[in-house]
């Protein structure tokens, strides 16, 4: 918080002296917001960028999502993601200087990590189920190329992402109620798909697979081999 205050004070002094901040300056503000997990200030910075007519870049959107991660607020992360990926349409301009953000694999990892961070912080069963669904939906969006165009082999060979997805699927299957039969079946099918991937057949690094994730993978593999 103290660092955040210092950064904002320097920013205000710069504006008072007549200097116009560029996107790098605003990104520095967002970086401070991210470290503090202050999404209200992050929202304010994004508004200022818009008001000043500046084009956000990849660092802009990533720092805002990092703020959401530290605040454990996936709703804000989703808003940032949706705004960034459709920025030109939301600004309603045809200028070549305004463009949409095209997320890459590292950006997908970051968004998934927000969902995981919030899930770990919650005791509310229903809210955890919703977050599991968000992870599953993100996986499906990429696999079916609905909203995100990422190299499929690169995505499916990423152990960390696949393990996050399979754990979400297994958690959903084992905790969702009878009212979600169709969604549960789909989650189980996806878990089996992931469990059969080549990247998960060999040795998996402990840095991406804790005990609970390993158990989830083993259960998914049991479902797969039972077919």
N, C-alpha and C positions, 0 to 999 in steps of 0.2 A: 504493500500500500504506500509506503514512504517513497519507494522508487517510482511508483505510478504518479504520485503528486509531483515529484521533481521533474519528471518528463513533461507533464502537463504545464508546469510553470515555465519551463524552458520554451515550450511551444507558444505559450501566451506572450512571452517576452519577444519572441521572434515576430509574431503578428503585430505587436505594438510598434516594433521598429520599422514596420512597413514591408517586411519580407513576406512573400507569398509562399506558403508551404507547398511542396510537391508531394507526390504519392509516397516517396521514400520517407518523408517526415511523418505522414499519417500512418504509415506502416510501423514506424517506431512507436507511435502512440498505441497502436493496436497490440504490438508486442508487449508493451507494459501492461495493457489491459489483460492480455492472455496470461501473463505470469501471476497477476492478481486474481484472475478468474472473475473479473468485473465486466459482466455482459451489458450492464446499463451504459457504462462509459463506452464500451465497444460499439454499441448501437449509435451512440452520439457521434463517435468518430466516423462511422459509415455514413451517417447523415451529412456530416460536414464535407466529406469527400464528394458526395452527390451534389451538395449545394455549390461547391467550388468548381463543379464541372470536370473533375478529374476522372481518369479511367483507372479503376481498381485493377490490380494485377494478381497473379497467383498468390503472392505473399500476403496480400490484403485479405483474401478469403481464408487462407490457411490460419493466419493469426487470429481472425475472428472465431474460427472454429476451435482453435486451441483455447480461447477464452471460454467457450461453451464447455469444453472438456473439463477444464479446471473448476468450472462452476457446476459441473454435472447437470447440464441443461441441454439435452438432445433436441428439445424443441427449437432452441435458438440456433443450434448447429444446422438443423433442417432448413430453417428460414434462410440462413446464410448460404447454404448449398443451393437452394432453389433460386435465390436471388442472383447468385453468381452465375449459375448455368443458364439463366434466361435474362441476363442483365440488359442486353440490347432491347429485347421486347418490353421489359418493364420500364425502361427509360423512354420507350416509344420514339426512337430516333433512327434515322437512316445513315448517320455519319459513320464513316469508316474508322473514326477515332474511338468509337464505342463498340466493344466486342464482348461476347459471352466468355465465361471461364470454361475451359475444357479440362476437367479433372483427370489426373493420371492415377496410376496404381497407388502411389504414396498418399494421395489425397483420399482415396477410398479407405486405405488403412487408417488414416486419421479420423474419418467419419465413423468407421466401425469402432474405433477406440473410444469415441465419445459415448456410444451406446453401451459399451462394456463398462466404462467408468461409472455411468449412471446406474446401470444394473447392480453393480457391486455395492452401491451406496443405499439401495432401497431394501426395505423389508416388506413393502406393499406387493402382494402376490400379483394382483391384476396389472399393476404398472410394469412389473418385471416381464410379464407375458407380452405386453405391448412392445417393450424394447426387444424381446426375442423376435417378434414379428418384424420389427424394423430391420433387423440384421438379415433375416430371411428375405425380406422384400428387396433389400439392397443387392443381395446375392443374385436373386432372380432378375433384377433389372439389368445387371451386367451380363449374365449368362444369355438372356434373351435379347440383349441390346435394346432395351426399351428406352432408356434415358442416358446411358453411359456407354461410350464406345471405347473399350480398352481391349488390347490384344488378349484373346482368350487363353492362349497357352501360358502367357505370363501370369494371368490371373489364377488359373487353375493349378499352377505350379508353386504358388505362394503358400507355404505351409501355415504361416500365421493367419492369413485370411481364411483359409479352408478350415482350420481348427476352430476359429472363432465362429464360423458359420455352422459347422457341425455341432458344436456345443449349444448354440442357440436353438438349432432344430431339435436336438435331443431334450433340452430343457423344456421346450414348448410341448413336445409330445408327452413328456412325463408329468407335466403340470397343468396343461390346458384341460378345461372341463369338457363334458359331453356335448355341450352346445357348439363346440368347434370341431366337429368330426371331420369335415372336409379339409379344414386348415391343418388339422393334426395329421391326416393321411398324406397331404402334400409335404408337410415338414418331415415326415418319416421317409418319404420317397427321396427327398433332397439329401437327407442324412445318409441314406444308402448310396446315393450317387457320389457324394463326397468321400465316404468311407472307402470306396473302390478306386479312388484316384491314385495314380502311381506315386505321387509325391508323399503319400501317407503310408506307403507300404514298407518303407525302410526305417532306418533309425531317425527318430525325431528329436530335435534339440530340446533339452529341458527349458531353454530360455523362451520357447514359444508354446510349451505344453506342460502345464502344471498337473497336479494329481486329478483334479476334477475334470479337466479337459481330456486327459488320457482315458478316464473312465467313460466319458461321453463317447469318445471315438471307439472304444472297445464295444460299447453297447450298439453303436451304429453298425459296426462290422458284424456283430452277432445277428442283427436284423438282415443285413445284406446276405450273409451266408445261409440264412434260414429260408430264403426265397427259393 
